[in-house]
Amino acid sequence: MEKISADALPLTINSSEKQETVCIFGTGDFGRSLGLKMLQCGYTIVFGTRNPQMSSLLPNGAEVLSHSEAAQKSSIIIIAIHREHYDFLTELTEVLKGKILVDISNNLKINQYPESNAEYLAQLVPGSHVVKAFNTISAWALQSGALDANRQVFVCGNDSKAKQRVMDIVRSLGLTPLDKGSLMAASEIENYPLQLFPMWRVPLYLSAVLCVFFFCYCVIRDVIYPYIYEKKDETFRMAISIPNRICPIAALTLLALVYLPGVIAAILQLYRGTKYRRFPDWLDRWMLCRKQLGLVALGFAFLHVLFTLVIPIRYYVRWRLRNMTITQVTTNKDNPFSTSTAWLNDSYLALGILGFSLFVLLGITSLPSVSNIVNWREFRFVQSKLGYLTLILCTAHTLVYGGKRFLSPSILRWYLPSAYVLALIIPCTVLVLKFILIMPCIDKTLTRIRQGWERNSKISKSALNGKTDI
């Protein structure tokens, strides 16, 4: 790694405004990057290392001393070493007494140890004030400039004054501190960087199940059935045709599952007559991952559009068109134009275009950079009102696709309907239930419940009689 120079970037504050001295134990990637960042912000940096002679990789302008000597230079010491190497700190107990130790370490696994690294550090050096911070920021982010996704720094500690000093340092580096409370929160903070898409697991697993099920379903109807009864080899359909059926089915089903938990929650509130009872855990988790469900659905919709665009250049399609043309020329016959078929086809395409356009709008407004510039009413209008309109358009798109043969017995193969018929079950259920919920007589009661009214509450009954104030 190249030598890091403090002159690589301009100082963020005037050099005459000299700030306090900060000690850093550890000369690894993160320790060096954090030291450089703090030098650029006007801090005096002292590195503590077991081998002070090996300092060629450290930023220019930083002093390099032994651990004991460096600790005496500052009241704030950043511990940029792994937990496995904390033992030497017990020899420095007297030197570290009363000082602020900032633990920035992470583990290799979630809940790898019985206690958090910060709590373990507090046990090793009982006379110090341990604060957990900086563990969610990467060395790369510090060197390249903190991006929006890397600005937040979780901070926790038992000493409020020590925690406040660390939060002041975080702000001076252009980062955003978030107070998570006492040192008991350190385990949660340390587990955070180790989580791999925690809110995406259910949507991804569900998408995988849907894809596998409908792939097998379509293979049975479109590949195995023709081979057994007509001796046709239709295996080529597994490359484009079947995926182009699975993608819209998955997109429509996942979009419906975005709005189904809200409908279930409304039904539960109506049944209970109150909003002051917790929803079941499975419903809470479902509602928390609705954004991810919607984005996965949008991804399937994009794939459906791409698969559809390549249909004209497929060999099978070109072969059929060529044969139809030759047959018509040979027999001197022409297919009459059908106005009803044209209407169905154009309606199918128009509904698909409108539905996909609103689908993209829903995805754009879910981005943090967009959602942060709209107020809650605007965000709710797009995600709720336009969201249901998107679901209606996409459901209608699928219904029109079936056209006249939607409920025809001729489309059954081994008594199995087309896959798109199954795809309509959940969306139609959601739309029917939502239509019932927005009926004035039901919507009025639901609105009162969400405003705090309770069916079996004496206070609510007296409120109906005008005996309570807002």
Number of C-alpha atoms within 10 A of each C-alpha: 5 7 12 17 15 19 13 10 11 10 15 15 12 11 13 7 10 12 14 14 17 22 28 27 23 19 21 14 16 23 21 24 22 25 29 26 22 24 26 22 22 21 21 19 24 25 28 24 20 13 11 13 10 11 17 10 15 24 23 15 15 19 16 22 21 16 23 17 15 21 24 14 15 19 16 24 25 27 23 22 19 14 18 8 8 15 12 10 17 15 12 14 15 13 17 24 15 16 19 23 27 28 26 23 20 24 17 9 11 15 14 13 11 9 13 25 24 28 20 16 24 18 13 17 23 15 16 21 23 31 31 32 28 25 22 20 21 16 18 12 16 22 16 9 13 18 11 11 9 15 20 18 21 25 27 28 26 15 16 14 12 20 23 17 13 25 23 13 18 22 13 16 20 15 21 17 21 14 16 17 16 16 20 16 19 25 21 14 23 25 19 16 16 16 11 9 10 10 17 17 14 17 22 15 11 15 21 12 13 17 18 13 12 22 17 13 18 23 16 16 20 20 20 17 17 15 15 10 8 9 10 12 13 14 13 11 16 15 9 14 15 21 19 21 20 24 25 23 26 26 27 26 23 27 27 30 21 24 22 22 20 17 16 16 17 20 16 16 21 21 10 15 20 20 20 13 10 9 14 11 9 10 14 13 14 19 18 13 17 23 20 21 28 25 23 21 28 24 16 22 24 18 18 20 16 12 16 14 10 10 15 11 9 10 10 13 11 13 11 11 13 11 11 12 13 12 13 12 11 9 8 8 10 10 6 6 8 8 9 9 12 11 12 16 14 13 16 21 15 14 20 22 16 15 23 19 12 19 27 17 16 22 18 14 18 19 11 11 11 11 14 12 11 12 9 10 9 13 18 13 11 17 21 14 11 16 23 18 17 27 24 18 22 28 24 19 20 22 16 21 18 17 14 11 11 17 13 11 11 10 14 12 14 9 10 15 18 19 17 19 15 13 21 19 13 17 21 16 13 22 19 11 14 19 10 13 19 12 10 10 10 12 15 12 17 21 13 16 21 16 11 12 21 20 17 11 12 10 14 18 15 11 14 11 9 9 10 11 5 3
